[in-house]
Amino acid sequence: MTLWRPALYRAFRHVKINRKNAHAPLDYLRTFRNRIAHHEPILDRHLAKDYTSILQVAGWISPPTQTWISHHSRVPALLAQSSDDPHLMF
C-alpha cells in the first residue's frame, strides 16, 4: 500500500481496479516475462491466455496501445498455425 496509494494506481487510469485485483494478472505477466528473459521454454504454456493477459493489462494502462498491439501483433496468426505446418515461423 505504501506505493499503491500515492502513485501506482495512477498507472491504471482507464480501469477501476484495486491493488489486490491488479496483483494476479501483473504477477502472471512478470513470471511469463522472467521465463522468457531467462531463456526458459514457454511452448508448454497456454500462450493464448498469456496473449490475452498482455492485452488486458495494456488496456488498463493505455487503451490506444492495446488497440495498436491487437492490430499489429502476429501472435494470433502464429497460435492458429498447426505445429506440423512446414512454414511455421517463430
N, C-alpha and C positions, 0 to 999 in steps of 0.2 A: 504493500500500500504506500510505502514511502515514495516510490517513483510514480505509481499509477495516478494517484490523486493530483499531484501538482503538474504532471507533464504527459505521461504516456497515453492516457485516454484521448488526448487531442489528436493522436495519430489516426484514430478511427472516427473521424468526424462524420462519416457517411453511414454509420450504423450505430444503433443504440445497443451497446454491449458493455457488460461489466468485466472486471479483471478475471473473475472465475470462469466465465463463459468464453473468454478470449484465450485462456491458457491452453486448453486441449488442442485446438487447431494450430496454434502457434508452436506448441511443443512438438506436435506431429511433424510440422514442416521443418523445424530445427533438426529433428532426428533424421529426416529424409536428406536434408542438406548436408549433414555431417557424414552420412553414409557415402554420399557422392564425393564429398571433399576427401574422404579417406580411401577412395577407390574401392569401396566395398560393393559387392554385387547388389543390384536393385531389381533385376528381372524377376525375382521371386515375389516381389511386392505387388500390390494391387495398384498398378500405375494409373489407371483411370481415376481411382479415388485420390491419388496424390495430385493429379492434374486438377481435379475438381476442388480440392482443398486450396491449391495455389490460387485458382481463380476467385474463390470465396474471400480469402484474405486480401488479395489485391483489390477486390471490390470494396472491402471495408476501408481501405486506405485511399483508393482513388478509382471511382467507377470508370473514368475515361481510360485509365491504364488497364483495367480489367477487360474492357472492350477491345483495346489495342492488342492485348495478349491473345484474346479469343480469335481475333481476326487474322493475326499473323502467325500463330502457333502451328507447327507441323505435328504436334503431339497427337491430336485426334486421328489424323491420317495414318500415322505410324502405328498407333494402337489398333487400328482397323485392319492392318495388313496381317495376312496369315504368316505364321512363323516359318512355313516352308516356301514362301514366296522368294524366288531367286533374286528379285530386285529389292529385297528388304534392305533398307538403309537406316542404320542407327547412327 
